[in-house]
Amino acid sequence: NSFKRFLESNENKISYYSYLSYDQPVLRDMPTKVTLKKIGKEEVTILDLKYSFLKFQEQIENSYLGWKIINYYWVDPEDNFIWKSQQTISPILPLFQYEITKKPT
C-alpha cells in the first residue's frame, strides 16, 4: 500500500497490517493495524500564506502493547506532497509536528 495510491483512489478508508521494529527496547516485526481515513479539505496557513489541503488520518494500533495512536497529514491534492504532519512514531517518544515552508525543487 502507498499513501499516493490511497489519496488517488475513490476509497475514503482502508486498513492493512504493517510490521515495526525498534532498537530500544529491542522489538522485531511488531504487527500493527494501520487505518487510513480521508478527513476532507482544510485550509492551512504557513508563513502567512493560505493553502487548501486534503487532511487525512492514520490510526496505528497494536493490541499486545495496548498502543493506539492517530497521526494527521495535510497533503496538496495537486501533487500529493505532504506539507504538514502530526505524528507519533514510537510508543516511548512524544508527538512531533512539522510544516514545510518551501517545497523542494
C-alpha positions, 0 to 999 in steps of 0.5 A: 500500500502507498499513501499516493495510491490511497489519496488517488483512489475513490476509497475514503478508508482502508486498513492493512497490517504493517510490521515495526521494529525498534532498537530500544527496547529491542522489538522485531516485526511488531504487527500493527493495524494501520487505518487510513481515513480521508478527513476532507479539505482544510485550509492551512496557513504557513508563513502567512500564506493560505493553502487548501489541503486534503487532511487525512488520518492514520490510526496505528494500533497494536493490541499486545502493547495496548498502543493506539495512536492517530497521526494527521497529514495535510497533503496538496491534492495537486501533487500529493506532497505532504506539507504538514504532519502530526505524528507519533512514531514510537510508543516511548517518544512524544508527538512531533509536528512539522510544516514545510515552508518551501517545497523542494525543487 
